Amino acid sequence: MNAPTQRKGFTLVELLVVIAIIGVLIALLLPAVQQAREAARRMQCTNNLKQLALALHNYHDTFGAFPAISYDHEVNGGDETRHSSWSWGTAILPQIEQASAYDILEPSSPDRLHEAVNKADKLRVLQTPISAWRCPSDVGPELNTHFGINNGSGDQSQDVQIATANYLGVNHSGDIGRSTKNAAVNGIFVAGTNVEQNRRMVCRLRDVLDGTSNTAMVGERAWMLGGVELGAGMLYGHTGNEDIERSHNYLDGFISVVGAGKTHINMNDVCGTGCDDRDGRQGFSSLHLGGSQFAFADGSVHFLSENIDDDFGGPVDTTYERILSCNDGQVIGNY
């Protein structure tokens, strides 16, 4: 009798079953891989914010105050299409091991920012990204195409692109502004010059009356959120000297180096009554799921949920507003 023929290989059905099983395993594995990658990116973002907080404290130790929002303002007002100001990011370059960049830029000695962008050696520095200023989860370009720096020509079509930043100073619990009429709603980053009163302003640790562990100092802003281009921010400075509080400028001025709490975390569009639909652009946001990270004035970093107690407008009476204010004198509660 002939021996039975032995079958070799897989049948088509068996092959399809194996492929299906492999596909299911990959589908189960991918979310875990993505979560692990995001966890690593978030950890790096936390480290970046810690380094900036440490740099700000080192600056305070040297100069006796935190850096202001920016410098070289026109004391009596200026031409918003011709002038640009160095920001707090430039001020702390030596404290984040970027002393060589600071020496090349020579901020204010002699060049103002709108003059520096016209010099090749300084422009190279201004267009060099610094990883410590970028959230690894963010998808924005290295050079900021949303905001721009004017070159002194008065022609905004000639605005120059400089390095993008995702970390912005906390200025206010409401709109970004320079007003000190109600000191209880001021953040740590104040305008270097109060144009209306022609006086210099600074914020010292002694001014943080609510306690450094209760006060946010630096927060995140995403480049793109829900299909809306927020523009993140800029590292070295900003065009003009305008704010949101008075001039309602969402493209020039302080908005590119500081943020405020007029809208909820991770809000980008329509926000109801008492609020401009563009207000989300001046707030804080990130691509971390469910909220955004903030460096506090004590150097710690906290993740604040987008669902944190917040009711913008009116008095400082919610958890988020109290965290952004440095001297409102209220207990912030759990967050």
GUBA-605610 format. One record per atom (N, C-alpha, C, O): y negated, x, z. Coordinates in steps of 0.1 Angstrom, whole numbers, plus 5000, padded with zeros to 4 digits. Layout:
<sites>
YXZ;...
</sites>
This chain:
<sites>
501250085000;500050005000;498850095000;498750195006;497850044993;496550124992;495750105006;495649995011;495250215010;494450205022;493150135019;492550145008;492550055029;491349985027;490150075024;490050185030;489350035015;488150115012;487150115023;486750005027;486650235028;485650245038;484250225033;483950275022;483550135040;482150105035;481250225039;481350275051;480350255031;479350365034;477950305033;477650225024;477050345043;475650305043;475450165049;476350105054;474250115047;473849985052;473749885041;473549915029;474049765045;473749655036;472249625036;471549675044;471849555026;470449515025;469949435037;468849465042;470849345042;470449265054;470249355066;469249345073;471149455068;471049545079;469749625078;469149645088;469449675066;468249755064;467049675068;466049735074;466949555063;465849465066;465649445081;464549445086;466749425088;466749405102;466149525109;465349515118;466649645106;466149775112;464649785109;463949825119;464249755097;462749765094;461949675102;460849705107;462449555104;461749455112;461649495126;460649475133;462749555132;462749595146;461749715147;460949715157;461649805138;460749915138;459249855138;458349905145;459049755129;457749695128;457349635141;456149645145;458249565148;457849505161;457549605171;456549595178;458349715171;458049825181;456649885179;455949915188;456349905166;455049965163;453949865167;452849915172;454149745164;453149645168;452849635183;451749615188;453949655190;453849655205;453149785210;452449785220;453449895203;452950025207;451450045204;450750115212;450949995192;449650025188;448549985198;447650065201;448649855204;447649825214;447549915226;446549955231;448749965230;448850055241;448150195238;447450245246;448350235225;447750355221;446250345220;445450435224;445750225215;444350205214;443750195227;442650245229;444450135237;443850125250;443750255257;442850285264;444750345254;444750475260;443550555254;442950635261;443350545241;442250615235;440950565240;440050645243;440750435242;439550385247;439350425262;438150455266;440350435270;440250475283;439750625284;438950655292;440250705274;439850845274;438350855269;437550935275;437950765260;436550765255;435650725267;434550775269;436050615274;435250565285;435150675296;434050685302;436150745298;436150855308;435150965304;434351015312;435150995291;434151095286;432751045287;431851115290;432550915284;431250855286;430750855300;429650885303;431650835310;431350845324;430850985327;429951005334;431651085322;431251225324;429851255318;429051325325;429551205306;428251225300;427151175309;426151245312;427351055314;426350995323;426151075336;425051085341;427251125341;427151205354;426351335351;425551375359;426551395340;425851515336;424351485335;423551565339;424051375329;422551345327;421951315341;420851355343;422751245350;422151215363;421951345371;420951365377;422851435369;422751565376;421551645370;420751705378;421351635357;420251705351;418951645356;417951725358;418851515357;417651455362;417351495377;416151515380;418351505385;418151555398;417651695399;416851735407;418251785390;417851925389;416351925385;415552015390;415951845375;414551835371;413651795383;412651855385;414151695390;413351655402;413251765412;412151785418;414251845414;414151955424;413152055419;412552125427;413052075406;412052175401;410652125401;409752195404;410452005397;409051945394;408651845405;407451805404;409551805414;409151715424;409051575420;408551485428;409551535409;409551405404;410451395392;410851495386;410951265389;411751245377;410851255365;409651225366;411351295353;410451295341;410051145338;410751055341;408951135332;408451005327;409150965315;409851045309;408850845310;409450795298;409150895287;410050935279;407850935286;407451025275;406151085278;405451045288;405651185270;404451255273;403651265260;404051235249;402351315261;401451325250;400951195245;400651185233;400851095254;400250965249;398850985247;398151075252;398350905238;396850895236;396250815248;396550695250;395450885256;395050825269;394250705267;394350605274;393450695256;392650585253;393250505242;392550425235;394550515240;395150445228;395050535216;394250625216;395950525207;395950605195;396350535183;396550415183;396550615172;397050555160;398550555160;399150655159;399150435161;400550425162;401350475150;402550495151;400650485139;401350525126;401250675125;401850735116;400550745134;400350885132;400850975144;401251085142;400950915155;401250985167;402750965172;403250855171;403351065177;404651055183;404651135196;403951225198;405551095205;405551155219;406951205222;407951155218;406951325229;408151385234;408651295245;407951235253;410051275246;410651185256;411151265268;411251395268;411751195278;412351255289;413651325285;414051425292;414251295274;415351365269;415051515266;415851605269;413851535260;413351665257;413051745270;413351855271;412551665279;412051735292;413251795300;413051895306;414451735299;415551785307;416551875299;417651905303;416151915287;416952005279;417452125287;418552165286;416452195294;416952315301;417952285312;418752365315;417952155317;418852125328;420252075322;421152065330;420452065309;421752035303;422152155294;422952135285;421752275298;422152395291;421752395277;422452445268;420552345274;419952345261;418652415261;417652375254;418552515269;417252585271;416752645258;415552655255;417752695249;417352755237;416652655227;415752685221;417252535227;416652425219;415252395225;414252375217;415052385238;413752365244;412752465240;411552435237;413152595240;412252705237;411852695222;410652735219;412752655213;412352645199;411352525197;410352545190;411652415204;410752295202;409352325208;408352275203;409352395219;408052415226;407252285227;406152285222;407852185234;407152055234;405752075240;405552115251;404752025233;403352025237;402652155237;401552175240;403452265234;402952395235;403252475222;404152565223;402652455211;401452375209;401752245202;400752165201;402952215198;403152105188;403451975196;404351975205;402851865191;403251735195;404451695186;404651765175;405151595189;406351565182;406051535167;406851575158;404951465164;404751435150;404251555142;404251555130;403951665149;403751795142;405051875141;405251945131;405851865151;407051945151;408051905140;408751985135;408051775136;408951735125;408551795112;409351785103;407451855111;406951915098;407252065098;406952125088;407952115108;408352255108;409852265108;410552215116;410352345098;411752345095;412552395107;413652335109;412152495114;412952545125;413052435136;414152425143;412052365139;412052265149;412752135144;413452065152;412652105132;413351985126;414852005127;415551915130;415252125125;416752155126;417252125140;418352065142;416452155150;416852125164;416851975166;417751915172;415751905161;415551765163;416651685156;416951565160;417251735146;418351665139;419751715143;420751685136;419751795153;421051845158;421551755170;420951745180;422651675167;423151585178;423651665190;424151785188;423551605202;424151665214;425251565219;424851455222;426451615220;427551525223;427351455237;427851345239;426651525246;426451465259;425551345259;425551275269;424951315248;424051205246;424651085238;424050985236;425951105234;426551005226;427850955233;428651025238;427950825233;429150755239;430250775228;430050735217;431350825232;432450845222;432950715216;433550725205;432750605223;433150475217;432250425206;432550335199;431050475206;430050425197;430250465182;430850575180;429850385173;430050415159;428850445151;428850455139;427750465158;426450495151;426450625144;427150715148;425450645135;425350775128;424750885137;424150855147;424951005132;424351115140;422851115140;422151145150;422251085128;420751075127;420450925128;421050845121;419350895135;419050755137;418250695125;417150735122;418850605118;418250545106;417550405110;416950345101;417650365123;417050245127;415650275132;414650205127;415450365141;414150415145;413850535138;414650605132;412550575137;412150695130;410950755137;410250695145;410650885134;409550955139;408550985128;408851035118;407250935130;406250955120;405851105120;406051185129;405351145108;405051285106;403551315106;403051415101;402751215111;401351235112;400551195100;399351205099;401351145089;400651115077;400050975077;399150945069;400550895086;400050755086;400850665076;400650545076;401850725069;402750655060;404050645066;404850735067;404450525071;405650505078;406950515069;408050525074;406650505056;407850535047;408250675047;409350705042;407450765053;407850905054;408350935068;408551055072;408650835076;409250865089;410450955088;411250935079;410651035098;411751135098;412851085108;412551035119;414051105104;415251075112;415551195121;415651305117;415751155134;416251265144;417451215150;417951105148;418051295159;419351265165;419351135173;418451105180;420451065171;420750945178;421150975193;421851075195;420850885202;421250885216;421750745220;421150645216;422750745228;423250615234;422850595248;423050485253;422250695254;421850675268;420350665270;419550755265;419850565277;418450535278;418050515293;418850465301;416850565296;416450545310;416150395313;415850315304;416250365326;416050235331;414550225334;414050295343;413850135327;412350115328;411949995336;411050005344;412749885335;412149755340;413249655341;414249665334;413149565350;414149455351;413749335341;414549245340;412649345335;412249245325;412049305312;412949365306;410849305306;410549365294;410149515296;409649555306;410449595286;410049735286;408549735286;407849675278;407949815295;406449815296;405949925305;406650005310;404649925306;403950035313;403249975326;402550055333;403249845327;402449775338;402949815352;404149825354;402049835361;402449855375;401849745384;401649765396;401449635378;400849525386;401749465396;401349435407;403049465393;404049415402;405049525404;406049535397;404849615414;405649735415;407049705419;407949785417;407349585423;408749545427;409649535416;410849535418;409149535403;410049515392;410049645383;410549645372;409649755389;409649875381;410949955383;411549955393;411350015372;412550105372;412050245375;410950275376;413050335374;412750475377;411950545366;411050625369;412150495354;411350565343;410050485340;410050375336;408950555344;407650495342;406950565330;407350685327;405950505325;405150565314;404450685320;403850685330;404450795312;403750915317;402250895318;401550955326;401650805310;400250775310;400150625310;400650555301;399350575319;399050435319;397750425310;396650445315;397950385298;396850385288;395650295293;394550335291;396050185298;394950085302;394150135313;392950115314;394750215323;393950265334;393650415333;393050465342;394150475322;393850615320;394250705332;393450785337;395550685337;395950765348;397450805346;398250735339;397850915351;399150965351;400050895361;399550855372;401350885358;402250815367;403550895367;404050945357;404250895379;405550955381;406350875390;405750795397;407650895391;408450835401;409250945408;409851025401;409150945421;409851045429;411050975437;411050845437;411951055442;413050995450;412550915461;413150815465;411450955467;410850875478;410350735474;410150655482;410150715461;409750585456;410850495454;410650375452;412150545454;413350465453;413650395466;414550445473;412850295470;412950245483;414250165486;414650145497;414850115475;416150035476;417350125479;418450075482;417150255478;418250345480;418850395467;419050315457;419150515466;419650575453;421050515449;421250505437;421850475458;423150415455;423050275450;424050215446;421850215451;421650075447;420750055435;420449945431;420450175429;419450165418;419950235405;420350355406;420050165394;420450225381;419350315376;418150285377;419750425370;418850515364;418950535349;417950545342;420150545344;420350555330;421450465325;422450455332;421350395314;422350305309;422650325294;421950405288;423550255289;424050265275;423350165266;422950055271;423250195254;422850095243;423750135231;423750245226;424350035226;425250055214;424350055201;423250005201;424950115191;424250115178;424349985171;423449935166;425549925171;425849795165;426649715175;427549755181;426249585176;426949495185;427049355179;426049295176;428249305176;428449175170;427749165157;427249055154;427749265149;427149265136;425649275135;425049275125;425049295147;423549315148;423349465151;423849525160;422449525143;422149665145;421049675155;419849645153;421449725167;420549745178;419749885177;418649895181;420449975171;419850105168;419950215179;419450325178;420750175190;420850265201;419550325205;418650245209;419350455205;418050515208;417950655202;418750695193;416950725206;416650865200;416650965212;416150925223;417051085209;417151185220;415851245223;415551255235;415051285214;413951375216;412551305218;411651365224;412451185214;411151125215;411050995207;412050945202;409750945206;409550815199;408250815192;407350885195;408150725182;406950705174;406050615182;406450515188;404750645181;403750555187;403850555202;404550635209;403150455208;403050445223;403150305227;402550265238;403850225220;403850075223;405050035231;406050115233;404949915237;406049865245;406349725241;405849675231;407249665248;407649525245;406749425253;406349315249;406349475265;405549385275;404249335268;403949225270;403549425262;402249395257;402149385242;401649285237;402749475235;402649475220;403749415213;403749395201;404849385220;406049325214;406549395202;406949335192;406549525203;407049615192;408549645195;408849715204;409449605186;410849625188;411349735179;412549765178;410449805172;410849915163;410250045167;410850155164;409050045173;408350175176;408150175191;408250075198;407750295196;407450305210;408550335220;409650385216;408350285232;409250315243;410750265241;411650325246;410850165232;412250105231;413350205227;414450175230;412950305220;413950405215;414350505226;415250585223;413750505238;414150605248;414450545262;414950605270;414050415264;414350345276;414750205273;414550155262;415350135283;415850005281;415349915293;414849975303;415549785292;415149695303;416149585304;417049575296;415949495314;416849395317;416449255313;416949155319;415649235303;415249105299;416349015294;416348895296;417449075289;418548995285;419849045292;419849155298;420848975291;422149005297;422749135291;422349165279;423649195298;424349315292;425149265280;425749155280;425149345269;425849315257;425349185250;426149115243;424049155251;423549045243;422749105231;422049205232;422849035220;422249085208;421448985200;420849025190;421548855204;420948755195;420248645202;419548675212;420348525198;419648415204;419848405219;420948405223;418748395226;418848395241;418148285248;417948285260;417748185240;417248065247;415748065250;414948145244;415347985258;413847975262;413348085270;414148155277;412148115268;411548225276;411948365271;411948465279;412448375259;413048495255;412948505240;413248415233;412648625235;412548655221;413948685216;414748755222;414348635204;415648655199;415948805196;417148835194;414948885196;415249025194;415349105208;415549225208;415249035219;415149095232;416449175235;416349275242;417549135229;418749205232;418749355227;419449435232;417849385218;417649515213;417049615223;417249735222;416349555233;415749645243;416549655255;416249735264;417649585256;418549585267;419549695267;419449795260;420649675275;421749775276;423049705271;423249595273;423849795264;425049735258;425949855255;425549975255;427249825252;428149925248;429349865240;429449735240;430149945235;431449895229;432549905238;433749885234;432349935251;433349925261;433549775264;432649695265;434849735264;435149595266;434649535279;434949585290;433749435278;433349355290;432149405297;431849345307;431449505293;430249555300;429749685295;429949725284;429049755304;428349875300;428349965313;428349915324;428250095310;428250195321;426750235324;425950245315;426550265337;425250305342;425350415352;426250415360;424450515350;424350625360;423350575371;422250535367;423750585383;422850545394;422050665399;422350775396;421050635407;420150745411;420750835421;420250945424;421950805427;422650895435;423650985427;424351065433;423650965414;424551045406;425850985403;426651035395;426150865409;427450795406;427250715393;426150685389;428450685387;428450605375;429250475378;430350475383;428650365374;429350235376;429350155363;428450155355;430450085362;430649985351;430149855355;430749795364;429149805348;428549665352;429049565342;428949585330;429649465347;430249355338;429149285331;428049265336;429449245319;428449155311;428349015318;427448945314;429148985327;429048865334;428448875348;428548785356;427748985350;427149015363;426048905365;425448855356;425848865378;424748775381;423448815376;422948925379;422848735367;421648775360;420948645355;421548555349;419648635358;418848525353;417448585350;416548575358;417348635338;416048705334;414848615334;415048495331;413748665336;412548595337;412248545351;413148525359;410948535355;410648495368;410748605378;410748725375;411048575391;411148675402;412448755400;413348715394;412448875407;413648955408;414548895418;414348915430;415548815414;416348735423;417848735420;418548655425;418248825411;419648825407;420148975409;419349065410;421448985409;422049115412;421649225401;421249335405;421749185389;421449275378;419949325379;419649445377;419049225381;417649265382;417349355393;416549445392;418049335405;417849415416;418349555414;417749655419;419449565407;419949705404;419049785395;418849905397;418349715386;417449785377;416149815383;415449905379;415749745394;414549765401;414749875412;415849865419;413849965414;413950065424;413350035437;413650105447;412549935438;411849905451;411549755453;410449725458;412449675450;412249525452;412549485466;412149375470;413249575474;413449545488;414449445491;414449395502;415349415482;416349305484;417749375484;418049475478;418649305491;420049345491;420749305478;420549195474;421449395471;421949365458;423249285459;423549215449;424049295469;425349225470;426449295462;426249405457;427549225460;428649275453;428449265438;427849175433;429049365430;428949365416;430149435410;430249445398;
</sites>
